[in-house]
Amino acid sequence: MGSSRAITAVTGGSRGIGAAIVDRLAADGHDVLIGFHTDEAAALEVAQRVRARGRDAVIAAVDVTDEASIGQFFRAGQALGELTGVVAAAGAVRAVGPLVDLNASAIRRDLEVNLLGAILTSHAAIGYLSVTQGSLVLIGSAASTLGSPGTYVHYAAAKAGVAALSVGLSKELAPLGIRVNCVEPGTVWTDFHQDRQRPAKIAKSVPLGRAGVPEEIAGAVAWLISPDAAYTTGATLRVAGGQ
């Protein structure tokens, strides 16, 4: 890594898994650019926790489906210095249920946020990470291989695309010294779910017998970002309780 300081951008960093990633990176000594979509107050709370650990934080609104917005987001991070890491954690699902019952415009929006968003974030990150020989971590989902029938097969398809993106980009960007990896969470206790009790309901289907918590995903991301993973690229790290 070309920079002595760890400075990492996290999209979707104001809530859920993204916020846990920011907290963990700050604990590990990173300054953090925190991306949020609409909840500025939540992003400010996360930034306050980062600063309480003695690290620097900048918050910036970002719509990961909009190239100009992503560009503005990364430029905001220049106040911290040169980026050494990017975590594409922004994600959302509006359409839930059997595919035949879902609204096409909601499906399209989910695909744009979860797949196009990862692609555009990666596209914008390359120029920054090539300077520092940094690390890109994409947040996928165990749904990519489970398929999520009856719930959100289109989301599962998008996350399968994220896994493929990670593999392809890891090979494309290796000559630039950029590492690219993917973390695939299983069902985790966050407000991501429209049915807030879904993590409890799926527990019996998980070999470890429970849903995960955001901090368990954050630990995997922190390792992939860290120098300990200097020889790891193109990896998909499943954190899904055995699913």
Secondary structure, 3 states (H helix, E strand, C coil): CCCCCCEEEEECCCCHHHHHHHHHHHHCCCEEEEEECCCHHHHHHHHHHHHHCCCCEEEEECCCCCHHHHHHHHHHHHHCCCCCEEEECCCCCCCCCCHHHCCHHHHHHHHHHHHHHHHHHHHHHHHHHHHHCCEEEEECCCHHHHCCCCCCHHHHHHHHHHHHHHHHHHHHHHHHCCEEEEEEECCECCCCCCCCCHHHHHHHHCCCCCCECHHHHHHHHHHHHCHHHCCCCCCEEEECCCC
